[in-house]
Amino acid sequence: MYLNKSPRSLPRTITYSIGNPLIALTMLQYDYNAGLHVPFRLAVNEEADGTSSVTYVLPSSQIAIGEWKDSDPERERKLREAAIALDAKVEAMVRYVTGTAAESGESFEARL
């Protein structure tokens, strides 16, 4: 790995691509370009104090939805709804993995 050869001590970062083809289809059926952003990417970063942080971009912020696209408004609405539903799943998974879902009493399985 390139970072291991650095003369400096760098915090570790692991990047994951996470996806489910069945969930991806909920967006791809309206716009195949959504495939650029599903599966989504997530980074787990080691902080200087020894803790970890999770960084990710919500899929709906990356999936092109808007009037500039020459498409059917109903199709765009359905694509937006599917992308926002994926956002909720991503956020629930991150809360579950980081242990913050347990604090709120939320069930990860119920949100999938």
Order of alpha helices (4+ residues) and beta strands (2+ residues): beta-alpha-beta-beta-alpha-alpha-alpha-alpha
